[in-house]
Amino acid sequence: MIEELLRRHSPKFHGMKEVYRVIHQENPVTKAKLLERTNMTQTTVVRHLEELKQYGLIRIASYDESTGGRPPALYDIEPKAAFIIGIALSRAETTVTIVDMSFQPVAEETFAMTEDHTPVLTISLLKQTITSLLEQSQIDKKDVLGIGIGTVGPLDRTKGTMYPEGFTAPGWEEVEIVDEMEKAFGLNVYLENGANTAALYESLQRGRGNESILYCISGWGLRCGVLTNGTIMQSRQGDASSFGNMIIDASSGRTLSSFISYHHLAGEVQRLRNIPETKVDKNDVMQYVLQELGNRNPMVESIVLSSAYYYGVGLANMINVLHPEIVVLNSELIKVSSAYYEKVIQTAKRFISRIDQQHPVFQAADDKVNPTAVGACILAFHSKFS
């Protein structure tokens, strides 16, 4: 039913869509608040509310306190009226999440990305996974609003094409992923950098939608998503890795990524353990790093905390330019070591300009859901209701 609402473009359906959008954003909300937010007449709002209820898209959640007379109804969306698919496609793993209209996950599946996961295999697995999750959840495709994809750039949003860097499998040069997925499912597909969709998820968690957020995902590389007053700051190249190219050491020309990436950490561990570069897989070394970091291995801790210092310096530079209200850090290292996280934040605070005037709130990423995948669902929703 919601697809019919979005497909039609008459003034009537445009008004219904606007009322639904406000209810979704403010839920629950009174009719008085809807009149204020939409600037529609009371007769028009009442008509749209009745039609949205008939479509099964909204419901009366409860009644507000009465100030005399009949208590006002509080309107809310009907969560199961439709569903959205979100994909988080990264160098290490890919996650498919299905959420309802309140962005609550109803199904999810993750598969690892290896040197065998070419674009052909990955897209085939995405199609199989989505089909399987829809069947398991008894969701009809006609009840799916769309598909959002949060992934590694560079990418071309207009063409729906990925040109990602750093994948171990061959063939990731020019991948028309949007066209492939739209042909498979007959749904609108929206492509964005994963760090940006993760920032959208963080904005949802705060419930305001107009914050300025810096969201950093560090691992084999560094990807940073930026929301300015609730709007994604998009680069023309569709590359969220550009912050990692910040020069940290002018004498050597070394970048932020070269000091904090898993490539650097694995290389340092191999060097100190006298392991030749060609004798071991860096993925295996990083598993060792994460395990030994949790075990408080002094050598590993020293390497990781040295890296955290440079991360803090780079983070301070970003904050000095962007002035975010909220800074979120997402990394496996943070999940394993609170000392790493604290060193990054302490160092950043040392180098933030006018710390007395800007007070960013620092926090570690939510690990209860995949923020990139759920954020991709939010992207699809916003694209439909923009």
N, C-alpha and C positions, 0 to 999 in steps of 0.2 A: 504493500500500500504506500509506503514512503517513497518508493521509486516513482509512482504515479504523481505524487505531490511535486517531486523535483523535476519531473519530465515536462510538466506543463508550465507555460510562461504567461498565462493571462494575469491581469491585475489581481483577480481573486486568489489564484494559487500563489502569486508572489506575496500577497498579504498573509496567507496561511503559513507560508514558509518563514516569514519574518516573525510571526507570533511563536511558531515552534522553536525557532532559533533562540528567542529570548527565554522561553520556558526552559530550554535545554541549558542555557547559560546560568540562569538565576535559580534553578529548581531548589525547593518549590517556590512558586511565585503567586501573588494575588492578582486578581483582575485589575485592581487599582494600579499596581506596579506595571502591568502590561500596558495600560493606557499611557502611563508616564513614559515608558521606554519606546513605544512604537509610534506615539503621536497619532494614533487612530481614534476614531470615534468609538463610544461605548457600544453602539449597535454593531459596528464592524468587528470589534474584538469579540463580542459575545457570539456572533455568527461564526467566526473562525474557530473559536473554542469548541463550539458544538460540532463543527465539521471535523476538527482534529480528533475529537472523542469518537465520532462515528467511524473514522478511519482506523481507530485503535492505536493512535500515536501518542495520546496523552491520557491522563487520568486525574481524578481528584485524589490527592494523596492524603489530605487531612483538612481540618478547618482551623483557621487562625482564631485567636482570642477575640471575642466580641466586645465592641465598645458600646453596645446597645443595639438590640435588634438581632437580626440573623447573622451568625458568624460567617466571615468571608471564606470562600473556598481557596485552598492552596493547590495550584495545578503543578503537575510533574509529568515528565515524559514516561512513556511505557517502555521499560528497558528492552523487552524482548520483541518490540515491534520490528526491529531490523538488526542486522549485524554488519560488522566491518572486519576486513582481513588486513592484518599488518605483517610486513616481512622485514626482518632485520638481517641483512646480508653483509657479513664481514669476512675478513681474511681467515679467522679462526673457526667460526661456526655460523650457521644460518638458523634463524628461529622464525616459525610461522605462528602467529597468534590470531585468534578470533575473539573479538569483544562484542558485547551488546551495546546498545545506544547510550548506556551510562559509562562506557569504556571499561567495564568490568570483564576480565578475561573469562571466556567460557571453554576454550580449548587451546592447546599449545603443543608444539612439537619442535625439537631442535635436532639438527644433524651437523656433524663435524665437517669442516672444509679441509680437504687434503690435496695432495699433488695430483690426485685423480679427478678432482672436482672441476672439470672444465665447464664453460658456460652451458654447453649442451647437456651435460649430466646434471648440473645444478638446477637448470630450468625444468628439466624433466622431473627431478625430485620435488621441486616446488609444486608442480602441477599435481603430482601424486599425493603429496602431503596435504595440500588444500582440499583435494577431492575426498581424501580419507577423513580429515577432520570434520568436513561438512556432513559426511555420512554418519560418522560416530555421534555427532551432536544433533543429528536429525534436523539440519538446517537446509532449507531449499535455497537454491542459488538465486531465485527471484527475491529472496528476503535479504540479500547481501547488498549493501550500499555501494561498496567499491573496495579497491585494494590500494593500500599505501605501501611504498617500499622505501626503507631507510638503508642506505648503503654507503660504500666507500667511493669517493670521487677520484678524479674528476668525472663529471657527468654533464649531459645536456638535457635539461628538464623539458625543453620544447620538443626535442626529437625523441625523448624517452630512452636515451642511449647512455650506457656506462663506458668509461675508459679507465677503469680502476688500476691502481698501482699496488704491487706487493703481493698479489695472489701467487701461490706456489704452483698451481696448475697452469698449463698453457692456454692461450686463446682469449684471454681477458683484455683484448685490445679495443674492440668496438662492439659492444653487446647491446642489441636492440631488445632489451628486457621488457619494456612496456608493451611493445607491439606483440611480442610472444605471449605475454600474459593476457592481454586483451583478446587476442584471437582464441585463446584456450577457454576463457570464461565469459566472454561477452560483457565484461564489466569495465568501468572506467578505472584506470590504473594511474597512480600519481607517484612520481619519483623525486626523492630528495636525499641530501646527505644525512647519514644516520645520526651524526652529532646534532644536527638541527632538529630532527624528529625527537631525539631524546630531550632536547631543551623544551619542545612543545609539551612532552609528558610532564616535565618538571613544573611548567607553568600551570598545567591542569591540577597538579597536586596542591598548588597554593591557592587555587580557586579565584584568583583575581583576573588573570589573563592579560594584564598590561605591564608586567614586570620587564626589567632588563636582566637577562640571564646569560651567563657564560657557562657552557657545559663542555667539559674536556674529557675525552676518552683517550687514555694512553695505553699502549701495548707495544705491538711491533712498530707502530707509528704513533703520531699524535693527531687527533681530529678534534676540532673545536667548533661547537655550534653556538650561535649568538642570536638571542631574541632582543630586539629593541622596542620597548613599549608593547611587548606581546607579538611583534612581527618579526619573522625570520629575516636576518641580514644575509642576503644571498650574494655570492660572488658570481660573476659572469661565467667563470670557468667551472662552476659547480664543484669546487675543491675546498673541503674543510680541513685539509692538511697544511694549508699555507702558514698557519701560526707556528707549526713545527719547523719551518724554514727560517725562523727568526735567528739572527746571528747572536750568539751568546759570548763567543770568544773571538774578538776582532783580530787578534794576532794570528790565529790559525784558520779563521773563517768557519769554525765549527758552529753548527746549528743547534737549536734546542733539542730537536729529535735525536741528534747524534749523541747527546748526553743522557737521554732518558729512555730511549727505546729498548725493547727486549734484545734487539741485535747488539746494542752496546753492552747491556748487562751480561748477556751470554758470552760475549767476547771477552769481557773482563774476567769472568769466572774461568773461562778456558785458559786465559793467559796466566792467571795466578796458580792454576792447577797443572800448568805445563801440558795442556792437551792441545795437540795440533788442530788447526782449524778444520782440516779435511777429515779428521778421524771421528767426528761426532755430529749428530744433528742438533741444530740450535734449539729446536722444539724440546728435545730431551734435556738440554742444558737448562732451559727455562723451567721445566718441571722440577729439576733439581733445585734451582734458585728458590722457587716458591715453597718447596718442601722444607728446605734448610732455613729459609727466612722464618717460617713458622716454628722451627726448632731453635731459633735464636743462634744460629751459626755465626760466630763473630766475623769471619771473613766475608760471608754473604751480606750480613748486615752492614758492614763497612762500605761495600760496593753500592748497595742499594741506597743507603742514606746519603752518600756522596752524590748520587744521581738525583735524590730528592732536593738537594740544595739547588742544583741548576734548574730543576722544575720550578721551584719557588721563585727564582730570579725571573724566569720566563713568564710565569704567571703574573708577577707584579707588573711586568711590561704590558701585558694584555689589559690588566685592570686599569693601568694608568691611561691607556688609550680609549678603552670602551666604557669605563665607569659602570660596570654591572652592579645591580643590587644583590644578586645571588650568584655564587660561584659553586658549581658542582663538579666534583672529581670522580671519575669512574675508571677504576683499574683493579686488576686482580691483586696487585701489590698492596692496595689499600685494604682489601678484604683480609689479607694475611697479616699485615703489619700496621698497627696503629701508629708505631713510631715513624714509619715512612710518611703517612698522612700528616702527622703533626709537624714533621720537619719541613714538608712542602709549605704548609700554612704559615709556620713561624717565619720561614725565610721570605715568603711573599710579603708578609706584614712589614718586614724590615725595609723593603724597597718600594712599598706603595707610596706614591707622592700624596702629600696632604692627607695623611691617614686620619687627621682630626676632622676632615670634612666628608670624606667618603668612607662608609662603613659597610663594605660588602659582607654578606652572610655566607660563610663557607660551610659546605656539607659534603659528605660522601654520598655517592649515588645509591638509590633504592635498589636493593638486590632481591626484592620479593617478586618483581616482574622484570621482563625485558623492556626497559624504557624506550629503546629504539623502535621496537616492534609496536608497542602500544602508542608511542608517539606517531608512528606511521599511520595508525588508524585515525588518530586525531587530525593528521594532515588530510586524509581522505574526506573526513567529515567537514572540515573547514572548506575544502575545495568544492564540495557539493553545495554548501550553504553560503558561499561568498557572494 
